[in-house]
């Protein structure tokens, strides 16, 4: 089988935040003084120029500007970044351009400015509407600011916006978790990310673990939250993503479908298919802002995804989605015959984790609950 070029996305990392949250393991750094906005955007463009050989004649169909807190940058700098990017790589006509923003840092009058700069979709980091929980999470906004941010996003005529919401928070009751969902959905976001707090290494919560809800409470929150979102018309299309029909995040879909993405900025990751050489490579950029800004070569590391690892890597991503897996997609994205996973798929089918047709595999409801067990068949 031969590799096929998948769609191409672009991830842009802006690493600064007002302060580091105790649960966050992303590459983010507290803001100290004025940010080097002009210098950093210059570096991003130079970084992108060095990666142009990975484009291979494709257009960019989605861009995600993440962080950190990208809304700490002026809209004029975001516009300059997007304009210079488009001058280097053509954009698809209906490109999706997402930018992350936090309610406590965004000047709300700038929502329309970011929209005018070319951003089509906003992702707002709310996490909770409870004052107590926001304090525990180290967030700098309050419930009213979160509500205003969502309302301003609607007024600024974005094509879509997302609210990030967490559950399983320290000492969170069932009623508190349901209140967060009720409050978020009352703001009518077309897209909602609703995911469980996990304690990650190298975070303050890891060194000083908070008291989290027990498994029974977590399951009740998850089960009833799922039901509530479904009743309100939010379709779960990924493990922790829910959208009204037509409002799925295309950028994230490209990740989970094992598509390609360039990664520019501090610590940004990329994944690129090179069919001519039968290679899939992963790139990582220099992590620390000082080192990145001083660099002549922004790439810290480039590694190959070996042929034997490709099936597992594909499945680790693709099984996050609720939709059936086309065997042709597996073959095009991995360069491997579907037969290489035949034995593992049969074991999973026998355990009730999967169903199979001539053309597709599909997770069962049980399979969605035991994805890690399923993946263990391919290690």
C-alpha positions as a Markdown table, in Angstrom:
| # | Residue | x | y | z |
|---|---|---|---|---|
| 1 | Unk | 0.0 | 0.0 | 0.0 |
| 2 | Unk | 1.2 | 3.6 | -0.6 |
| 3 | Unk | 0.7 | 6.6 | 1.6 |
| 4 | Unk | -1.7 | 9.3 | 0.4 |
| 5 | Unk | -1.4 | 13.0 | 1.2 |
| 6 | Unk | -4.1 | 13.9 | 3.7 |
| 7 | Unk | -5.5 | 17.4 | 4.3 |
| 8 | Unk | -3.1 | 20.0 | 5.7 |
| 9 | Unk | -3.7 | 22.1 | 8.8 |
| 10 | Unk | -1.6 | 24.6 | 10.7 |
| 11 | Unk | -1.1 | 24.9 | 14.5 |
| 12 | Unk | 0.3 | 28.1 | 15.9 |
| 13 | Unk | 1.5 | 28.2 | 19.5 |
| 14 | Unk | 1.6 | 31.4 | 21.5 |
| 15 | Unk | 3.1 | 30.4 | 24.9 |
| 16 | Unk | 2.3 | 33.3 | 27.3 |
| 17 | Unk | -0.5 | 33.4 | 30.0 |
| 18 | Unk | -1.2 | 35.9 | 32.7 |
| 19 | Unk | -0.4 | 33.1 | 35.2 |
| 20 | Unk | 0.1 | 29.4 | 35.1 |
| 21 | Unk | -2.9 | 27.3 | 36.1 |
| 22 | Unk | -2.2 | 24.5 | 38.6 |
| 23 | Unk | -3.7 | 21.7 | 36.4 |
| 24 | Unk | -2.0 | 22.9 | 33.2 |
| 25 | Unk | 0.8 | 20.8 | 31.5 |
| 26 | Unk | 0.8 | 22.7 | 28.3 |
| 27 | Unk | 3.9 | 24.7 | 27.3 |
| 28 | Unk | 2.8 | 28.0 | 28.8 |
| 29 | Unk | 4.7 | 30.7 | 30.6 |
| 30 | Unk | 3.5 | 33.5 | 32.9 |
| 31 | Unk | 3.6 | 36.9 | 31.5 |
| 32 | Unk | 6.3 | 39.2 | 32.9 |
| 33 | Unk | 6.3 | 42.7 | 31.5 |
| 34 | Unk | 5.4 | 43.6 | 27.9 |
| 35 | Unk | 5.2 | 40.7 | 25.5 |
| 36 | Unk | 7.5 | 40.6 | 22.4 |
| 37 | Unk | 4.6 | 40.5 | 20.0 |
| 38 | Unk | 6.3 | 41.9 | 16.9 |
| 39 | Unk | 9.4 | 39.8 | 17.4 |
| 40 | Unk | 7.5 | 36.6 | 18.1 |
| 41 | Unk | 5.3 | 37.0 | 15.0 |
| 42 | Unk | 8.4 | 37.6 | 12.9 |
| 43 | Unk | 9.8 | 34.3 | 14.3 |
| 44 | Unk | 6.6 | 32.4 | 13.6 |
| 45 | Unk | 6.7 | 33.5 | 9.9 |
| 46 | Unk | 10.4 | 32.5 | 9.7 |
| 47 | Unk | 9.6 | 29.2 | 11.3 |
| 48 | Unk | 6.8 | 28.6 | 8.8 |
| 49 | Unk | 9.1 | 29.5 | 5.9 |
| 50 | Unk | 11.5 | 26.8 | 7.0 |
| 51 | Unk | 8.7 | 24.2 | 6.9 |
| 52 | Unk | 7.4 | 25.1 | 3.4 |
| 53 | Unk | 8.9 | 22.0 | 1.9 |
| 54 | Unk | 6.3 | 20.0 | 3.9 |
| 55 | Unk | 3.4 | 21.6 | 2.1 |
| 56 | Unk | 3.7 | 19.6 | -1.1 |
| 57 | Unk | 1.3 | 21.7 | -3.1 |
| 58 | Unk | -1.5 | 21.6 | -0.6 |
| 59 | Unk | -3.7 | 24.4 | 0.7 |
| 60 | Unk | -4.3 | 25.0 | 4.4 |
| 61 | Unk | -7.8 | 24.1 | 5.3 |
| 62 | Unk | -7.7 | 24.9 | 9.1 |
| 63 | Unk | -5.6 | 27.0 | 11.4 |
| 64 | Unk | -5.6 | 26.7 | 15.2 |
| 65 | Unk | -3.9 | 29.5 | 17.3 |
| 66 | Unk | -3.5 | 28.0 | 20.7 |
| 67 | Unk | -1.5 | 28.5 | 23.9 |
| 68 | Unk | -1.0 | 29.9 | 26.4 |
| 69 | Unk | -3.4 | 32.7 | 25.8 |
| 70 | Unk | -3.3 | 34.0 | 22.2 |
| 71 | Unk | -5.8 | 36.7 | 23.1 |
| 72 | Unk | -2.9 | 38.4 | 25.0 |
| 73 | Unk | -1.7 | 39.4 | 21.5 |
| 74 | Unk | -3.1 | 42.4 | 19.7 |
| 75 | Unk | -5.6 | 41.8 | 16.9 |
| 76 | Unk | -3.2 | 43.7 | 14.5 |
| 77 | Unk | -0.5 | 41.1 | 15.2 |
| 78 | Unk | -2.9 | 38.2 | 14.6 |
| 79 | Unk | -3.9 | 39.8 | 11.4 |
| 80 | Unk | -0.3 | 40.2 | 10.3 |
| 81 | Unk | 0.4 | 36.6 | 11.1 |
| 82 | Unk | -2.6 | 35.4 | 9.1 |
| 83 | Unk | -1.8 | 37.7 | 6.1 |
| 84 | Unk | 1.8 | 36.6 | 5.9 |
| 85 | Unk | 0.8 | 33.0 | 6.3 |
| 86 | Unk | -1.6 | 33.2 | 3.4 |
| 87 | Unk | 1.1 | 34.9 | 1.3 |
| 88 | Unk | 3.3 | 31.8 | 1.8 |
| 89 | Unk | 0.6 | 29.0 | 1.6 |
| 90 | Unk | -2.8 | 29.4 | -0.1 |
| 91 | Unk | -5.9 | 29.1 | 2.1 |
| 92 | Unk | -8.9 | 26.9 | 1.2 |
| 93 | Unk | -11.8 | 29.1 | 0.4 |
| 94 | Unk | -13.8 | 28.1 | 3.5 |
| 95 | Unk | -10.9 | 27.9 | 5.9 |
| 96 | Unk | -11.6 | 27.5 | 9.6 |
| 97 | Unk | -9.4 | 29.7 | 11.7 |
| 98 | Unk | -9.7 | 29.2 | 15.5 |
| 99 | Unk | -8.2 | 31.2 | 18.2 |
| 100 | Unk | -8.2 | 30.4 | 22.0 |
| 101 | Unk | -9.2 | 33.2 | 24.4 |
| 102 | Unk | -9.7 | 33.4 | 28.1 |
| 103 | Unk | -12.5 | 35.6 | 29.6 |
| 104 | Unk | -10.3 | 37.2 | 32.2 |
| 105 | Unk | -7.7 | 38.4 | 29.7 |
| 106 | Unk | -9.6 | 39.4 | 26.6 |
| 107 | Unk | -10.6 | 43.0 | 26.2 |
| 108 | Unk | -14.2 | 42.3 | 25.1 |
| 109 | Unk | -14.2 | 45.2 | 22.6 |
| 110 | Unk | -11.5 | 43.3 | 20.7 |
| 111 | Unk | -13.7 | 40.4 | 19.8 |
| 112 | Unk | -14.8 | 42.2 | 16.6 |
| 113 | Unk | -11.2 | 43.1 | 16.0 |
| 114 | Unk | -10.0 | 39.5 | 16.0 |
| 115 | Unk | -12.9 | 38.6 | 13.7 |
| 116 | Unk | -11.9 | 41.4 | 11.4 |
| 117 | Unk | -8.3 | 40.1 | 11.6 |
| 118 | Unk | -9.5 | 36.9 | 9.9 |
| 119 | Unk | -10.3 | 34.6 | 12.9 |
| 120 | Unk | -13.5 | 32.7 | 12.1 |
| 121 | Unk | -14.0 | 30.7 | 15.3 |
| 122 | Unk | -13.3 | 31.5 | 19.0 |
| 123 | Unk | -12.6 | 28.9 | 21.7 |
| 124 | Unk | -13.2 | 30.4 | 25.1 |
| 125 | Unk | -11.6 | 28.8 | 28.2 |
| 126 | Unk | -14.4 | 29.0 | 30.7 |
| 127 | Unk | -13.7 | 25.7 | 32.6 |
| 128 | Unk | -16.4 | 26.4 | 35.3 |
| 129 | Unk | -19.0 | 29.0 | 36.3 |
| 130 | Unk | -18.4 | 28.4 | 40.0 |
| 131 | Unk | -16.4 | 31.0 | 41.8 |
| 132 | Unk | -15.0 | 28.4 | 44.2 |
| 133 | Unk | -13.9 | 26.1 | 41.4 |
| 134 | Unk | -12.4 | 28.9 | 39.3 |
| 135 | Unk | -10.3 | 29.9 | 42.3 |
| 136 | Unk | -9.1 | 26.3 | 42.8 |
| 137 | Unk | -8.2 | 26.1 | 39.1 |
| 138 | Unk | -6.2 | 29.3 | 39.3 |
| 139 | Unk | -8.5 | 31.0 | 36.7 |
| 140 | Unk | -8.5 | 34.8 | 36.8 |
| 141 | Unk | -12.1 | 35.3 | 35.5 |
| 142 | Unk | -15.4 | 35.1 | 37.2 |
| 143 | Unk | -18.9 | 33.8 | 36.1 |
| 144 | Unk | -20.1 | 37.1 | 34.8 |
| 145 | Unk | -17.0 | 37.6 | 32.7 |
| 146 | Unk | -17.4 | 34.2 | 31.2 |
| 147 | Unk | -21.0 | 34.9 | 30.2 |
| 148 | Unk | -20.1 | 38.3 | 28.7 |
| 149 | Unk | -17.3 | 36.6 | 26.7 |
| 150 | Unk | -19.8 | 34.2 | 25.1 |
| 151 | Unk | -22.3 | 37.0 | 24.4 |
| 152 | Unk | -19.6 | 39.1 | 22.8 |
| 153 | Unk | -18.5 | 36.2 | 20.6 |
| 154 | Unk | -22.1 | 35.9 | 19.3 |
| 155 | Unk | -22.3 | 39.7 | 18.7 |
| 156 | Unk | -19.0 | 39.7 | 16.8 |
| 157 | Unk | -20.4 | 37.4 | 14.1 |
| 158 | Unk | -18.0 | 34.5 | 14.4 |
| 159 | Unk | -19.0 | 31.6 | 12.3 |
| 160 | Unk | -18.8 | 29.5 | 15.5 |
| 161 | Unk | -17.5 | 29.6 | 19.0 |
| 162 | Unk | -16.6 | 26.9 | 21.6 |
| 163 | Unk | -16.8 | 27.0 | 25.3 |
| 164 | Unk | -14.3 | 24.8 | 27.2 |
| 165 | Unk | -15.8 | 23.2 | 30.3 |
| 166 | Unk | -14.3 | 20.8 | 32.8 |
| 167 | Unk | -15.9 | 18.3 | 35.2 |
| 168 | Unk | -14.6 | 16.1 | 38.0 |
| 169 | Unk | -13.2 | 19.2 | 39.6 |
| 170 | Unk | -12.0 | 19.3 | 43.2 |
| 171 | Unk | -14.8 | 18.6 | 45.6 |
| 172 | Unk | -17.4 | 19.1 | 42.8 |
| 173 | Unk | -20.8 | 17.8 | 43.5 |
| 174 | Unk | -23.2 | 16.4 | 40.9 |
| 175 | Unk | -25.4 | 19.5 | 41.2 |
| 176 | Unk | -22.5 | 21.8 | 40.6 |
| 177 | Unk | -21.4 | 19.9 | 37.5 |
| 178 | Unk | -24.9 | 20.0 | 36.1 |
| 179 | Unk | -25.2 | 23.8 | 36.9 |
| 180 | Unk | -22.0 | 24.3 | 34.8 |
| 181 | Unk | -23.6 | 22.5 | 31.8 |
| 182 | Unk | -26.9 | 24.3 | 32.2 |
| 183 | Unk | -25.2 | 27.7 | 32.4 |
| 184 | Unk | -22.9 | 27.0 | 29.4 |
| 185 | Unk | -25.7 | 25.7 | 27.2 |
| 186 | Unk | -28.0 | 28.6 | 28.1 |
| 187 | Unk | -25.3 | 30.7 | 26.3 |
| 188 | Unk | -26.0 | 28.6 | 23.1 |
| 189 | Unk | -22.4 | 27.9 | 22.0 |
| 190 | Unk | -22.5 | 25.9 | 18.7 |
| 191 | Unk | -19.7 | 23.8 | 20.1 |
| 192 | Unk | -18.9 | 22.6 | 23.6 |
| 193 | Unk | -15.7 | 20.8 | 24.9 |
| 194 | Unk | -16.6 | 19.0 | 28.1 |
| 195 | Unk | -13.8 | 17.0 | 29.6 |
| 196 | Unk | -12.8 | 15.5 | 32.9 |
| 197 | Unk | -10.0 | 17.1 | 34.9 |
| 198 | Unk | -7.0 | 14.8 | 34.9 |
| 199 | Unk | -3.9 | 15.2 | 37.1 |
| 200 | Unk | -0.9 | 15.5 | 34.9 |
| 201 | Unk | 2.8 | 15.2 | 35.8 |
| 202 | Unk | 4.8 | 18.4 | 36.1 |
| 203 | Unk | 1.8 | 20.4 | 37.4 |
| 204 | Unk | 1.1 | 21.9 | 40.8 |
| 205 | Unk | -1.9 | 19.6 | 41.2 |
| 206 | Unk | 0.5 | 16.6 | 40.7 |
| 207 | Unk | 2.7 | 17.7 | 43.6 |
| 208 | Unk | -0.2 | 18.8 | 45.8 |
| 209 | Unk | -3.2 | 16.6 | 44.6 |
| 210 | Unk | -6.7 | 18.1 | 45.4 |
| 211 | Unk | -9.6 | 16.0 | 46.5 |
| 212 | Unk | -11.5 | 14.8 | 43.4 |
| 213 | Unk | -14.9 | 13.2 | 43.2 |
| 214 | Unk | -14.9 | 9.4 | 43.6 |
| 215 | Unk | -15.6 | 7.1 | 40.7 |
| 216 | Unk | -19.3 | 6.7 | 41.4 |
| 217 | Unk | -19.8 | 10.5 | 41.4 |
| 218 | Unk | -17.7 | 10.9 | 38.3 |
| 219 | Unk | -19.8 | 8.3 | 36.4 |
| 220 | Unk | -23.1 | 9.9 | 37.5 |
| 221 | Unk | -21.8 | 13.3 | 36.3 |
| 222 | Unk | -20.7 | 11.9 | 33.0 |
| 223 | Unk | -23.8 | 9.8 | 32.4 |
| 224 | Unk | -26.3 | 12.5 | 33.2 |
| 225 | Unk | -24.2 | 15.2 | 31.5 |
| 226 | Unk | -24.2 | 13.1 | 28.3 |
| 227 | Unk | -27.9 | 12.7 | 28.5 |
| 228 | Unk | -28.5 | 16.4 | 29.1 |
| 229 | Unk | -26.3 | 17.5 | 26.2 |
| 230 | Unk | -28.0 | 15.1 | 23.8 |
| 231 | Unk | -31.4 | 16.3 | 24.8 |
| 232 | Unk | -30.3 | 19.9 | 24.0 |
| 233 | Unk | -29.2 | 18.9 | 20.5 |
| 234 | Unk | -25.4 | 18.6 | 21.1 |
| 235 | Unk | -24.1 | 15.6 | 19.2 |
| 236 | Unk | -21.0 | 13.9 | 20.7 |
| 237 | Unk | -18.6 | 13.4 | 17.8 |
| 238 | Unk | -15.4 | 12.9 | 19.8 |
| 239 | Unk | -14.6 | 11.7 | 23.3 |
| 240 | Unk | -14.9 | 15.1 | 24.9 |
| 241 | Unk | -16.4 | 17.3 | 22.1 |
| 242 | Unk | -20.1 | 18.1 | 21.4 |
| 243 | Unk | -21.5 | 20.2 | 18.6 |
| 244 | Unk | -24.7 | 21.3 | 17.1 |
| 245 | Unk | -25.1 | 19.8 | 13.6 |
| 246 | Unk | -22.6 | 21.3 | 11.2 |
| 247 | Unk | -20.4 | 22.9 | 13.9 |
| 248 | Unk | -17.8 | 20.2 | 14.5 |
| 249 | Unk | -14.3 | 21.6 | 14.9 |
| 250 | Unk | -12.7 | 20.7 | 11.5 |
| 251 | Unk | -9.2 | 21.3 | 12.9 |
| 252 | Unk | -9.6 | 18.7 | 15.6 |
| 253 | Unk | -11.2 | 16.3 | 13.2 |
| 254 | Unk | -8.1 | 16.5 | 11.1 |
| 255 | Unk | -5.9 | 15.5 | 14.1 |
| 256 | Unk | -8.1 | 12.5 | 15.0 |
| 257 | Unk | -8.3 | 11.4 | 11.4 |
| 258 | Unk | -4.5 | 11.3 | 11.3 |
| 259 | Unk | -4.3 | 14.2 | 8.9 |
| 260 | Unk | -1.2 | 16.4 | 8.5 |
| 261 | Unk | -0.4 | 19.6 | 10.4 |
| 262 | Unk | 2.5 | 22.0 | 10.5 |
| 263 | Unk | 3.3 | 23.2 | 14.0 |
| 264 | Unk | 5.0 | 26.6 | 14.5 |
| 265 | Unk | 5.9 | 28.4 | 17.7 |
| 266 | Unk | 7.4 | 27.4 | 21.0 |
| 267 | Unk | 7.2 | 23.7 | 21.6 |
| 268 | Unk | 4.7 | 23.2 | 18.7 |
| 269 | Unk | 4.2 | 19.7 | 17.4 |
| 270 | Unk | 3.7 | 18.8 | 13.7 |
| 271 | Unk | 2.9 | 15.6 | 11.8 |
| 272 | Unk | 3.7 | 15.4 | 8.1 |
| 273 | Unk | 3.2 | 12.6 | 5.5 |
| 274 | Unk | 5.9 | 12.3 | 2.8 |
| 275 | Unk | 4.5 | 9.8 | 0.3 |
| 276 | Unk | 7.5 | 10.1 | -2.1 |
| 277 | Unk | 9.8 | 8.7 | 0.6 |
| 278 | Unk | 7.2 | 6.5 | 2.3 |
| 279 | Unk | 7.7 | 8.5 | 5.5 |
| 280 | Unk | 5.6 | 10.0 | 8.2 |
| 281 | Unk | 7.5 | 12.5 | 10.4 |
| 282 | Unk | 6.8 | 14.3 | 13.6 |
| 283 | Unk | 8.4 | 17.6 | 14.4 |
| 284 | Unk | 8.8 | 19.5 | 17.7 |
| 285 | Unk | 9.9 | 23.1 | 17.9 |
| 286 | Unk | 12.2 | 24.7 | 20.5 |
| 287 | Unk | 10.2 | 24.9 | 23.7 |
| 288 | Unk | 11.3 | 27.9 | 25.7 |
| 289 | Unk | 10.5 | 31.4 | 24.4 |
| 290 | Unk | 14.0 | 32.8 | 24.9 |
| 291 | Unk | 15.6 | 29.9 | 23.1 |
| 292 | Unk | 13.0 | 30.0 | 20.3 |
| 293 | Unk | 13.3 | 33.8 | 19.7 |
| 294 | Unk | 17.1 | 33.5 | 19.6 |
| 295 | Unk | 17.1 | 30.5 | 17.2 |
| 296 | Unk | 18.2 | 30.3 | 13.6 |
| 297 | Unk | 16.8 | 26.8 | 13.3 |
| 298 | Unk | 13.4 | 26.5 | 15.1 |
| 299 | Unk | 13.1 | 22.7 | 14.9 |
| 300 | Unk | 14.2 | 20.9 | 18.1 |
| 301 | Unk | 13.5 | 17.4 | 16.9 |
| 302 | Unk | 12.3 | 15.4 | 13.9 |
| 303 | Unk | 11.4 | 11.8 | 14.3 |
| 304 | Unk | 10.0 | 9.1 | 11.9 |
| 305 | Unk | 6.8 | 7.2 | 12.7 |
| 306 | Unk | 8.0 | 3.7 | 11.8 |
| 307 | Unk | 5.9 | 1.5 | 9.6 |
| 308 | Unk | 5.2 | -0.9 | 12.4 |
| 309 | Unk | 4.0 | 1.9 | 14.7 |
| 310 | Unk | 1.7 | 3.6 | 12.2 |
| 311 | Unk | -1.4 | 1.3 | 12.8 |
| 312 | Unk | -1.4 | 1.9 | 16.5 |
| 313 | Unk | -0.7 | 5.7 | 16.1 |
| 314 | Unk | -3.6 | 5.9 | 13.6 |
| 315 | Unk | -6.0 | 4.0 | 15.9 |
| 316 | Unk | -5.0 | 6.0 | 19.0 |
| 317 | Unk | -6.2 | 9.1 | 17.2 |
| 318 | Unk | -9.0 | 7.8 | 15.1 |
| 319 | Unk | -10.8 | 5.9 | 18.0 |
| 320 | Unk | -11.5 | 9.2 | 19.7 |
| 321 | Unk | -14.1 | 9.8 | 17.1 |
| 322 | Unk | -17.6 | 8.3 | 17.2 |
| 323 | Unk | -17.9 | 7.8 | 13.4 |
| 324 | Unk | -17.1 | 4.5 | 11.6 |
| 325 | Unk | -13.5 | 4.0 | 10.5 |
| 326 | Unk | -13.2 | 3.4 | 6.7 |
| 327 | Unk | -10.6 | 0.7 | 5.9 |
| 328 | Unk | -9.6 | 2.8 | 2.9 |
| 329 | Unk | -8.7 | 5.7 | 5.2 |
| 330 | Unk | -6.6 | 3.4 | 7.4 |
| 331 | Unk | -4.7 | 2.2 | 4.3 |
| 332 | Unk | -4.2 | 5.7 | 2.8 |
| 333 | Unk | -3.1 | 7.3 | 6.1 |
| 334 | Unk | -0.8 | 4.5 | 7.3 |
| 335 | Unk | 0.5 | 3.0 | 4.0 |
| 336 | Unk | -0.4 | -0.4 | 5.5 |
| 337 | Unk | -3.0 | -3.0 | 4.4 |
| 338 | Unk | -6.0 | -3.4 | 6.6 |
| 339 | Unk | -4.9 | -7.0 | 7.0 |
| 340 | Unk | -2.1 | -6.0 | 9.4 |
| 341 | Unk | -4.7 | -5.2 | 12.1 |
| 342 | Unk | -7.0 | -8.2 | 11.2 |
| 343 | Unk | -6.0 | -10.3 | 14.3 |
| 344 | Unk | -6.3 | -7.4 | 16.7 |
| 345 | Unk | -9.7 | -6.4 | 15.2 |
| 346 | Unk | -11.0 | -10.0 | 15.5 |
| 347 | Unk | -10.1 | -10.1 | 19.2 |
| 348 | Unk | -11.9 | -6.8 | 19.8 |
| 349 | Unk | -14.9 | -8.0 | 17.8 |
| 350 | Unk | -15.0 | -11.2 | 19.9 |
| 351 | Unk | -15.0 | -9.1 | 23.1 |
| 352 | Unk | -17.8 | -6.9 | 21.9 |
| 353 | Unk | -15.7 | -3.8 | 21.5 |
| 354 | Unk | -16.1 | -3.5 | 17.7 |
| 355 | Unk | -18.3 | -4.4 | 14.8 |
| 356 | Unk | -17.1 | -4.9 | 11.2 |
| 357 | Unk | -18.4 | -4.7 | 7.7 |
| 358 | Unk | -16.5 | -5.2 | 4.4 |
| 359 | Unk | -15.6 | -1.5 | 4.3 |
| 360 | Unk | -15.7 | -0.2 | 7.9 |
| 361 | Unk | -15.0 | -0.8 | 11.6 |
| 362 | Unk | -17.2 | 0.7 | 14.2 |
| 363 | Unk | -16.8 | 1.0 | 18.0 |
| 364 | Unk | -19.6 | -0.4 | 20.1 |
| 365 | Unk | -20.9 | 1.5 | 23.1 |
| 366 | Unk | -18.8 | -0.9 | 25.2 |
| 367 | Unk | -15.8 | -0.2 | 23.0 |
| 368 | Unk | -16.1 | 3.5 | 23.7 |
| 369 | Unk | -15.8 | 2.8 | 27.4 |
| 370 | Unk | -12.8 | 0.5 | 27.0 |
| 371 | Unk | -10.8 | 2.1 | 24.2 |
| 372 | Unk | -7.5 | 1.4 | 26.0 |
| 373 | Unk | -8.3 | -2.3 | 26.2 |
| 374 | Unk | -9.0 | -2.3 | 22.5 |
| 375 | Unk | -5.7 | -0.5 | 21.7 |
| 376 | Unk | -3.8 | -3.0 | 23.8 |
| 377 | Unk | -4.6 | -5.6 | 21.1 |
| 378 | Unk | -2.2 | -3.7 | 18.7 |
| 379 | Unk | 0.8 | -3.2 | 21.0 |
